[in-house]
Amino acid sequence: MHHEARAIIRWVPASRGGRQQPPPSAQGYTAPARFESDPQEHRGVWSVRVIQAKSLRGAELIDAEIQFVMPNAPHDLLKEGERFEFVEGRKVVAKGVVMPSSLAPPSEISDFDVALLG
């Protein structure tokens, strides 16, 4: 059974080593993800898929539903407040944080809010 979680994801700009541009539609985007609290940080890279995505600030910031691709992944990592990053090869291309599913997405995101994501 797949567990889903809600996350705010920020694509790392190319100027900071990210992608040339965010994917045109993040829905269906799948990439390896590293989780901050995963004790096996170097081995524990799990593929995560974006199931649904809503733009919060252009293509740079999205409100997303995510899930692990593999059923045997450590689903307990998808807990509220958990930070993660998507990697493509050796590049960190996005940073995210798992949000409470009950929280309505903010109508506006300030530069300060964006900076908190890293």
N, C-alpha and C positions, 0 to 999 in steps of 0.2 A: 504494500500500500504506500502510495506517495503522500508525503506530508507537504503542505504548502505553507508559505510564510509571506508576509508582506514586507517589502523593503523599499527604502529610498536609496536610489543608486545615482552616483555622479560619475560621468565619464571623465577620465583624466585627460586634460587637453594635450595636444601633440607637443606643445611647448614644454610640457613637464614629463615627456616620455610616453604619453599615451598614444591612442590611435590617431590617424590623420583626421578622422572625424567619427562621431558616434555612428553606430549602425543606423541606417535610414529608418528601420523599424526594429525596436528592441524585442518585440514579441517574437518568440522562438529562438532568440539568441541563446547559445549554449557555450559555456567556456569553463575551464577549470577554475575553482575558487579556493582561496585559502582563508581559513577562519581564525580570528584572533585567539580564541580560547582553545583551539585544537592542540592538544599536547604533542601531536605528531606533526607539527607544522611543516616539516620538510618532506614527510612522506604522505601526509594526509591532505592531498589535493583532490578534491571531489568535483566532478562536473555538475554544474548547476544550470538549469534552464529558466529563462524568463518566460512565464506563461502568458502574462498580460502586462501591458505597460501603458502608463498614462503620462504624458509630458507635464512636467511642473514648471520648467523654465527652458523653453526651446527644446532642443534635443539633448542638452547638457545634463539635465536632471530629470529622473523619472520616478514615478510611484509604481512599483512593480509587484506582481505576484511571482514568487520564485519557488522552485522545487529541485531536489536532487534528481539526477537522471537515474542513478542506480538505486534499486529498492533497499540494498543493504548499507546504504550510506548512514553516517551518524546523525540521524534526524534531530537529536537533542541539540545540535549546534544551531538550529533555526529558532533560537529563543530570542525573546525581546531584548534589544540592546546589543545583541551580538554584532560585531563588526567583521566585515569580510572584504576581500578584494578579488576581482576577476583578473586572471592572467592569460596573456596570449604569448606563448613562448616565454621569453624572459621579461616581457613588459607587463607592468601593472597597468591595465587599461581602464579599470573602474574601481570605485570604492563604494561600499554600501553599509547600511545598518538596518538590522531587522527591527521593524516597528510593530506596535500593538495593532492587531487587525481592526480593533474597534475605533481607533483614532482617525478622525476625518483628515484627509490631506490638507495641508495649509493652502490657502488661496494665493498667498504670495510668499516667495522665498527671498529672504534678504541675502546680501553678500556674506553677512556674518553666518547665517545658517549654512550656506554652501561651504564656507571655510571650515565649519565644524566637521564636515564629512571628510576633509583631508584632500 
